Amino acid sequence: MPKYVIERDLPGAGKLSAEELKNISQASCAVLSDMGPQIQWIHSYVTGDKIYCLYRAENEQMVRDHAQRGGFPANRVSEVIATIDPTTAE
């Protein structure tokens, strides 16, 4: 199943409390549960004004549908073509 990186513009994201992040996570999981196993949330990175999420999904539209249903921004959705890390240099 393809992987996607979702860039979500969310001013002040880095200042969200643990409780607010929990609420966002719960909302996302509820939508995912309704959508079925064709879309999976892997993890997210919270920065100052953005949240970057990594998902597995059958296609980009599923990622966008998840965002719309959950009321989350999905300002940029990019399919992951390859993954590299320090072991790639070996």
C-alpha positions as CSV (number, residue, x, y, z in Angstrom):
1,M,0.0,0.0,0.0
2,P,1.4,3.4,-0.9
3,K,2.6,5.8,1.8
4,Y,1.8,9.5,1.9
5,V,3.2,12.5,3.7
6,I,0.5,15.1,4.6
7,E,1.5,18.6,5.4
8,R,-1.1,20.3,7.6
9,D,-0.8,24.1,8.1
10,L,-1.9,24.7,11.7
11,P,-0.7,27.9,13.2
12,G,0.5,27.4,16.8
13,A,0.7,23.6,16.4
14,G,3.8,23.5,18.5
15,K,2.0,25.2,21.4
16,L,-0.9,22.6,21.5
17,S,-1.2,21.0,24.9
18,A,-1.0,17.2,25.4
19,E,-4.8,17.2,25.9
20,E,-5.3,19.0,22.6
21,L,-3.0,16.6,20.8
22,K,-4.9,13.7,22.3
23,N,-8.2,15.2,21.2
24,I,-6.9,15.6,17.6
25,S,-5.6,12.1,17.7
26,Q,-8.9,10.7,18.9
27,A,-10.8,12.5,16.2
28,S,-8.4,11.2,13.5
29,C,-8.7,7.6,14.8
30,A,-12.5,7.8,14.9
31,V,-12.6,8.8,11.2
32,L,-10.0,6.1,10.3
33,S,-12.2,3.5,12.1
34,D,-15.2,4.5,10.0
35,M,-13.1,4.4,6.8
36,G,-11.7,0.9,7.3
37,P,-8.3,-0.8,6.8
38,Q,-7.6,0.8,3.4
39,I,-6.1,3.8,5.3
40,Q,-3.7,3.7,8.2
41,W,-2.1,6.5,10.3
42,I,1.6,5.7,11.0
43,H,2.7,8.7,13.0
44,S,3.0,12.5,12.9
45,Y,5.5,15.2,13.6
46,V,4.4,18.4,15.3
47,T,6.4,21.6,14.5
48,G,5.8,25.2,15.3
49,D,3.0,25.9,12.8
50,K,2.6,22.6,11.0
51,I,1.9,18.9,11.5
52,Y,3.4,16.4,9.2
53,C,1.6,13.0,9.0
54,L,2.7,9.7,7.5
55,Y,-0.2,7.5,6.3
56,R,-0.6,4.3,4.3
57,A,-3.6,4.5,1.9
58,E,-4.8,2.9,-1.3
59,N,-4.7,6.4,-2.9
60,E,-4.3,10.1,-2.4
61,Q,-8.1,10.7,-2.4
62,M,-8.5,8.5,0.7
63,V,-6.1,10.8,2.5
64,R,-8.0,13.8,1.4
65,D,-11.3,12.2,2.3
66,H,-10.0,11.5,5.8
67,A,-8.9,15.1,6.2
68,Q,-12.3,16.4,5.0
69,R,-14.3,14.1,7.3
70,G,-12.2,14.9,10.3
71,G,-12.1,18.7,9.6
72,F,-8.3,18.6,9.3
73,P,-6.3,20.7,6.8
74,A,-4.4,18.7,4.2
75,N,-2.5,21.5,2.5
76,R,-0.1,19.2,0.7
77,V,-0.3,15.5,0.1
78,S,2.8,13.8,-1.4
79,E,3.3,10.1,-2.2
80,V,6.5,8.7,-0.7
81,I,8.6,7.3,-3.6
82,A,11.5,6.0,-1.6
83,T,12.9,6.1,2.0
84,I,16.6,6.7,2.7
85,D,18.6,6.8,5.9
86,P,22.2,6.5,7.0
87,T,22.2,2.8,6.0
88,T,21.5,3.8,2.4
89,A,25.1,5.1,2.2
90,E,26.5,1.7,3.0
